[in-house]
Amino acid sequence: MLFLIVCAFSGVILFEVPSLIRNKYWRELVVFSALLSISFIIVVLQTLGFQLPSPAKGLDYIVENVLHLNYH
């Protein structure tokens, strides 16, 4: 399974990165690389069986305690 994930992410990189470099979209390349790296790490951790926290809990905390918005 891990091999398929690496192949899929490699395919995305081989398809997207050359055009970003050719067109000199350096900022887009940095953002693309950061987002792809984060998603790769999350997918690999989930595949290896790590229990990842839900991002909804963090957003709920920000909305209720930081922004003081109550939606319940």
PASEBA-1860 file (N, C-alpha, C; in nm, 3 decimals):
! residues 72
1> MLFLIVCA> 0.082/-0.119/0.000/0.000/0.000/0.000/0.086/0.126/0.000 ~ 0.192/0.123/0.079/0.282/0.237/0.085/0.347/0.264/-0.051 ~ 0.376/0.157/-0.123/0.434/0.171/-0.256/0.339/0.244/-0.350 ~ 0.210/0.212/-0.343/0.111/0.279/-0.428/0.098/0.427/-0.394 ~ 0.107/0.458/-0.267/0.100/0.599/-0.225/0.219/0.677/-0.279 ~ 0.337/0.619/-0.266/0.457/0.685/-0.318/0.447/0.702/-0.470 ~ 0.396/0.602/-0.539/0.379/0.612/-0.684/0.279/0.721/-0.721 ~ 0.169/0.729/-0.649/0.068/0.831/-0.678/0.122/0.971/-0.656
9> FSGVILFE> 0.190/0.993/-0.546/0.246/1.126/-0.519/0.358/1.158/-0.617 ~ 0.436/1.058/-0.655/0.541/1.081/-0.755/0.481/1.119/-0.889 ~ 0.370/1.057/-0.924/0.301/1.092/-1.048/0.252/1.235/-1.048 ~ 0.196/1.278/-0.937/0.150/1.417/-0.925/0.268/1.512/-0.938 ~ 0.378/1.479/-0.874/0.497/1.565/-0.882/0.550/1.571/-1.025 ~ 0.561/1.456/-1.091/0.612/1.453/-1.228/0.520/1.525/-1.326 ~ 0.392/1.530/-1.296/0.297/1.596/-1.384/0.293/1.747/-1.362 ~ 0.302/1.792/-1.238/0.283/1.933/-1.205/0.410/2.016/-1.199
17> VPSLIRNK> 0.515/1.963/-1.140/0.634/2.043/-1.110/0.707/2.094/-1.235 ~ 0.724/2.015/-1.340/0.797/2.069/-1.456/0.734/2.195/-1.516 ~ 0.602/2.200/-1.524/0.539/2.321/-1.580/0.554/2.440/-1.485 ~ 0.552/2.416/-1.355/0.573/2.526/-1.261/0.715/2.582/-1.274 ~ 0.811/2.494/-1.292/0.949/2.539/-1.308/0.968/2.608/-1.443 ~ 0.912/2.550/-1.549/0.925/2.606/-1.683/0.868/2.747/-1.690 ~ 0.754/2.769/-1.624/0.690/2.901/-1.625/0.742/2.993/-1.515 ~ 0.838/2.946/-1.438/0.900/3.023/-1.330/0.799/3.070/-1.225
25> YWRELVVF> 0.707/2.980/-1.190/0.610/3.007/-1.085/0.670/2.961/-0.952 ~ 0.765/3.035/-0.900/0.840/2.992/-0.782/0.753/2.992/-0.657 ~ 0.671/3.093/-0.639/0.585/3.098/-0.520/0.484/2.984/-0.522 ~ 0.427/2.959/-0.639/0.331/2.849/-0.652/0.399/2.716/-0.626 ~ 0.523/2.703/-0.670/0.598/2.580/-0.646/0.622/2.558/-0.497 ~ 0.651/2.664/-0.425/0.673/2.653/-0.280/0.544/2.611/-0.210 ~ 0.432/2.675/-0.245/0.303/2.641/-0.183/0.263/2.499/-0.220 ~ 0.278/2.463/-0.347/0.247/2.328/-0.393/0.330/2.225/-0.317
33> SALLSISF> 0.458/2.251/-0.303/0.547/2.158/-0.233/0.509/2.144/-0.086 ~ 0.476/2.255/-0.023/0.438/2.251/0.119/0.309/2.171/0.138 ~ 0.207/2.201/0.058/0.080/2.130/0.072/0.094/1.982/0.037 ~ 0.171/1.952/-0.066/0.190/1.812/-0.104/0.269/1.737/0.003 ~ 0.367/1.802/0.063/0.444/1.738/0.170/0.358/1.709/0.292 ~ 0.276/1.806/0.330/0.186/1.786/0.445/0.089/1.672/0.418 ~ 0.030/1.671/0.298/-0.065/1.565/0.266/0.004/1.429/0.257 ~ 0.125/1.425/0.206/0.199/1.299/0.199/0.226/1.244/0.339
41> IIVVLQTL> 0.268/1.330/0.429/0.296/1.287/0.567/0.169/1.234/0.633 ~ 0.058/1.304/0.615/-0.069/1.260/0.676/-0.112/1.125/0.620 ~ -0.103/1.108/0.489/-0.145/0.982/0.427/-0.055/0.867/0.472 ~ 0.074/0.890/0.478/0.166/0.784/0.522/0.140/0.746/0.667 ~ 0.120/0.845/0.753/0.091/0.816/0.894/-0.038/0.737/0.909 ~ -0.141/0.774/0.834/-0.267/0.698/0.840/-0.248/0.556/0.789 ~ -0.170/0.541/0.685/-0.145/0.408/0.629/-0.069/0.320/0.727 ~ 0.022/0.380/0.801/0.100/0.303/0.899/0.023/0.277/1.028
49> GFQLPSPA> -0.099/0.330/1.039/-0.184/0.298/1.153/-0.181/0.397/1.267 ~ -0.121/0.512/1.247/-0.119/0.613/1.353/-0.257/0.678/1.365 ~ -0.298/0.703/1.487/-0.426/0.770/1.513/-0.402/0.920/1.511 ~ -0.454/0.988/1.411/-0.435/1.132/1.397/-0.554/1.207/1.456 ~ -0.529/1.320/1.519/-0.640/1.398/1.577/-0.726/1.461/1.467 ~ -0.850/1.481/1.500/-0.943/1.543/1.406/-0.920/1.693/1.399 ~ -0.908/1.750/1.280/-0.892/1.895/1.270/-1.018/1.970/1.310 ~ -1.131/1.902/1.314/-1.256/1.968/1.353/-1.252/2.014/1.498
57> KGLDYIVE> -1.183/1.941/1.584/-1.172/1.981/1.724/-1.094/2.111/1.738 ~ -0.987/2.125/1.662/-0.909/2.248/1.664/-0.987/2.367/1.610 ~ -1.061/2.345/1.502/-1.144/2.452/1.447/-1.255/2.490/1.543 ~ -1.312/2.391/1.609/-1.417/2.418/1.708/-1.363/2.504/1.821 ~ -1.244/2.474/1.868/-1.182/2.554/1.974/-1.160/2.698/1.928 ~ -1.109/2.715/1.807/-1.083/2.850/1.755/-1.212/2.929/1.742 ~ -1.315/2.867/1.688/-1.442/2.937/1.666/-1.506/2.976/1.798 ~ -1.508/2.885/1.894/-1.578/2.913/2.020/-1.495/2.996/2.118
65> NVLHLNYH> -1.369/2.963/2.136/-1.290/3.026/2.242/-1.207/3.145/2.196 ~ -1.165/3.146/2.073/-1.083/3.257/2.025/-1.170/3.364/1.961 ~ -1.260/3.321/1.872/-1.346/3.417/1.802/-1.474/3.448/1.879 ~ -1.502/3.371/1.981/-1.621/3.387/2.065/-1.750/3.382/1.984 ~ -1.755/3.288/1.890/-1.876/3.264/1.812/-1.939/3.136/1.863 ~ -2.068/3.140/1.889/-2.137/3.023/1.940/-2.236/2.975/1.835 ~ -2.217/2.856/1.785/-2.302/2.804/1.678/-2.384/2.684/1.722 ~ -2.387/2.654/1.849/-2.465/2.538/1.898/-2.607/2.577/1.923
END
